[in-house]
Amino acid sequence: MKAIPVMLLFSPFKKRFTLIFYKLCISLLVVLPPEIGISQVSDSSKMNNHELTIYVIRSVGPIDWESPSSCYKSYIKAYLNHIFRKKMTLTGHLFIKFSTPLLNETLYAGMCTPSRKERRNLVLKEKIGLAVLGASMKAKLENRKDLIQRINYYSRKNEMAFITYHLNEQAAHRLIDFYQGFTSKSRTNNIPSDYYGGALWPRYIGEGAGCSAFGIAMLDVAGLLDEESKSWMRTVNIPMSLIGGKFNNNHRITGRNIKKTTVWNDGTGLENVDFVPFSIYDPSLIYYWIIQQRKLSGESGILGYFPANEAIIPGLSADRRQVKINPEEPIFVCRPDSNLFIKDYYRKLEPVIKKN
């Protein structure tokens, strides 16, 4: 007798088994709670609206900006915490999501450095001290894949918050123009998004950006930088005695020098001689501001912000569709001033500029 293939023996049950398996999969999708993943991240580019969202991640430990000494000590403490929590951000992070029907897909973008090696060399080998706050270095422009992974991870850690702004079409066009200009060759023949630095402002022609400056500049371009944003900023005068390396006659600044300095310069003396003014938008300040506004606003919408959530991420929503922007205002402008950090940045660009 000829042997019957095993699959033929089960063929009468094949269709029934497939149907049962299909129903089981559907029931599991309905019953099991969804986790945050790429497919769950909201994408409103197919809707007839324009939204800019800034995401902020607080630092792995609080950084105390009261003085150079407290800043240094709290940074070291945060660094030690970071050793055991490698994926956490040491000093916080900010990035954006831009949804608009003017683009084929939602834009995710953020600025970071590709590694900590260059920063470590500046501090440990070149001994530049607190010049590291404003020094420029190589940058990495984060993309959709990078940032969705960040969203998935940090949302589960409850260390992320967001603000979503609803925009008009004029603002959306300006954001597209800004991003294209920032990621393309500028008049100085460089690509701004190739450079990261705490003293850089990306609305100035040819300048790169730190992570927070990139996101805040997009708010500025769209006319969204309101009065409350002043509370998101750290502003200090760095004493020249704590600036070293190529920024200050190759003086070598150690951690001991910084720990002994208990006050920032009060503005006494000459800029870039006795001190260097420094300002930066702090993602941690923005994070806690969002959390506080959620407690205060309730249904009243103080400052025009309302509580919102994206999956398990706490945030705020603001309708800014009525904001009018002067069509004559340029997106990129010439820098009106300079300092040690900016001069060093342009020295780096000299070989690139000469090719132009």
N, C-alpha and C positions, 0 to 999 in steps of 0.2 A: 504493500500500500504506500502510495506517495505521501511524503511528509507534508503537512500543512504549515505554512509560515506562521510564526507566532502572532504577527500583527494582524493577520486575517482572522485569527480566532477572536480577537478583541474588536474587530471592525464594527460589529453591531452596537457596541457600547461607546464608540469614539465620539459620535455627535453628542450623545447624552452627557458624557464626561466633560466635553468642551463647554457645553451650556452651563453645567453646574459650576465649573471652575470660573467662568466669566461672571456668573451671579455672585460668587463668593468674593471675587476681587472688587466688584462694585460695592458690595455691602461693607467691606473693610474700609474703602475710601470714604464712605459715609460715616462710619462709626468712629474710626480713629481720628484724633485731633491732628490737624495739619501742623507741620513744623515749618519754620522759616527757611526757605530755600530760594533758589533762583526763580522758580516758577511762581512763588508766593510774593515776591517783591513787586509792589504795585508799579504799573507802567501805564501812565495816562496819556502817552503820546498819541493814542488812537482817538482820544476825546477832543472835542473842540474847545480846549482851554490850554493855557500856558502856565506852568508851575515851575518855580525854582525852589529847591529844597536844600538847605545846608544841614549837614549832619555834623555833630560834634561829639568827640570822645574825650572824657576827662582824663587827666594824667593818672598814672598808676599809683601815685602818692601826691599829697598836696605840696606845691612849691610855694615857699614863703618869700614874697618879694619885699619884705620890710627893709632889708638891708643886703649888701653883698654877702655878708657873713651868713645870714639866715637863708638866703637863696642857695648858697653853696651847700650848706649843711642839709637842707631839705632835699636838694637834688641828689646828694650822695645817698640819703636814706631811701629816696624813690628808686635810685639805681640798684640798691641792694634788694629791694622788693622785686624789681624788674628781673633780677637774675632767676628768680623762682617762677616768674610769670612772663616768659619770653614773648608771648604774643601781645601782651599789653603795651600800650603806648607810654613811653617814658614821660613825655611832657604834654601829652594830649595831641589831638589831631582834628582837622576839619576838612571836609570834602563836600562836593555838590552832586545833586541829581537835577537835570533840567529836562522837563517833559513839554513837548510842543508839537503840534501837527506840522510845523515848519521843517521838522527833521524826520528822517526815516525811522529813527529809533531814539529811545531815551538816552540822553548823554549822562554818563557818570564820569567824573574827573576829580583828581586831587593831586597835590604836589607833595613829594617826599624825597628823601635821598635814597639812592639805591642800596647803600650800606652805611654803617656807622664808622667805617674805617677812616674816611677822610676827616670826619669830625674828631675822632680819637687822635689822629696824627697832629691836628692843629693844637689840641689841648696838651697832649702828653709829650710830643716830640718838639713841636715848635714853640710850646709854652706861650700861647697867645692870650691866656687868661680869659677875661670876660669879653674879649673881642669875638669870641665864638658866638656870642648872641647875634652879631651883625655880619659875620663873615659869610661870603658866598661860596658855594661849592656845587658839585655836579648834582643834577636833579633827575628824578624819575617822575614822569607824568602817569599817574595811576589811571587805569582804564576800568571798563564795566566789570570785567571778571575780578580784578583786584578788589574793587570796592563792594561788590555784592558779597564777597567772602568776608570782608570786614563787617558789613551789616549783619550777616548771619552770626558771626562770632560775638561781636560786642553787644548785640541786643540781648543775647542770652546771659551776658555778664552784668546786665543792668548798669552799664557805664556809658551809654549812648543816649543822645536826645536829638531832636531836630526842630527846624522851623520851615514850614512850607508857605511860600508867598504865591498868591494868585496874581498873574500879570496880564497886561494888555499886549496886543500884538506888536506895538511899537517897541516896548521893552524887550520882547522876545527877539526881535530882529537885532537889537543892539547887543544882546547877549551872544548871539551867533557870531556877529561881527567881532566882538571882543575875543571870543574863544579862537576864532580863525586867525586873528592877528597875533594872539599870544603864542600860538603853536606854529606859526610860520615865520619866515625870515622877515626881520624888521628893517627899518631904514639903516640900521647900523650893521646889517648883514649877518646878524646872529639870530638864533631862534630863542626867544625869551624863556620858553618852558624848559630849556636845557639847564637852567640855572636856579638854584635854591639859595635863599638867604633871608635872614630876619630883618635886614634893613631895606630890602628891595620892595618896590611897589609896582605891580604889573600894569598900572595905567600910565606909568611913565614910559616913554618910547624906549624899547630895547631892554627893559628890565624884567628879570625873572620874578620869583615870589616864594615866600614861605607858604606853608599849608594854609594858614589862616588868612594871609594877605590875598591869596588867590580867590578864596570863597567870598571874602568881604568885598574885594574889588568888583566881583560880579553883582553884588548887591548895590554897590555904588553906581555901576554902569546903568543899572535898571532903575535908578532913582529910589532905592529902598533903604538907604543908609540913614536912618532916622536918629533922633536925639538919644535914644536909649543905647545906641551902639557905643557911646562914649564910656559906658560902664563895662564894656567888654575889653577894654584896653589897659595894658600895663605901660606906664611911662616912667622912666628913670633917667638920671644923668650918670653915666658910667665914668668913674674917676679915671683919669689917664694913667694913674699909678697901677691900675689893674688891667691895663691893655698892653699887650706885649707882642713879640714876634715882628713880622713885617709891618705891622700897624704902628709900631712905636720903637724904632731904632733897635730892633731885635732884643729888647729887654725880655727877660724870661720871668714869667709870672707863675708862681706855684699856688697850690691849694692853701698853703699856710698864709700867703699874702692876702688871699681873698677872705679867709676865716678871720683875720685880724681887723678887717675893715667893717666897722659896724654902722656906717651911714653911707648913703649915696651922696654924690656931690649936690649941693643945694643950688647950683646955678652960678656959683661964684667963680669968676675968672672968665677965660675965653673958650668958646666952643672949639673943639678939635685941637685944643692946646692943653687945657686943664681938665676938660671932660668932653664926652660925646653924648648928645641926647639920643635916647633910644626909646622907641614905642613899638608895641606889638599887640595884636589881638590875641587874647588868651583863650583857647578852646575850653579850658576848665571854667573860666568865668562865664562864658556863654552857656555852658552846660548847666551850671547852678542857677543862672538867670532864668533859663527856660523852666527849670523845676519850680523855682519860686513863683514865676508868673502863672504857672498852672494852678498853684494854690490860691493866688490872689484873684485871678480873673473870673473864675466860675463862669456864670452866664453873662457877666457884664462886659467882658472883652476889654479890659483895661489896656490902653494903648492900641486897641484894635486887634489884639491877639486873642485867640480862643483855644482852649485845650483840644488836642487832637492826638490820635494814636495811629501808628503804622504797625500792624500786628501787635507786638508787645513793646514797641519802642514809644516812650512818652515824647510828646512834642506840642507844638503850637501851630496854628494856622492863621494866616493874615490875608485879607482881601485887599490887594493894592492895585486893582484894575483901573482905578480912577487916577492913579498917579500920572501926572503929565511931565514929559521930558522935553527939554528944549532941543529941537531937531538940529540946531546949530552947534550944540555942544559936542566937541570931538571926543571920541572914545579914548584915544591915546594922546597924551600931551607931553611937552618937554618938562623935565624936572627943574623946579625953580631954585633948588639949593643942592648942597652936597655935604659929604662928611668923609671921614677916613674910610668907612666901609664902602661907600659908593665909589670913591676914587680907586680903591683896590679892585672893585668889580670891573671898572672900565679899563684898568690896566690889563686885566685878564682878557678883555675883548679886543685889545689892540691888534693882535695878529689876525683876528677875524675881520675887523674893520678895514685893515689895510688891503684885504683881498677885494674889497668892494670897488 
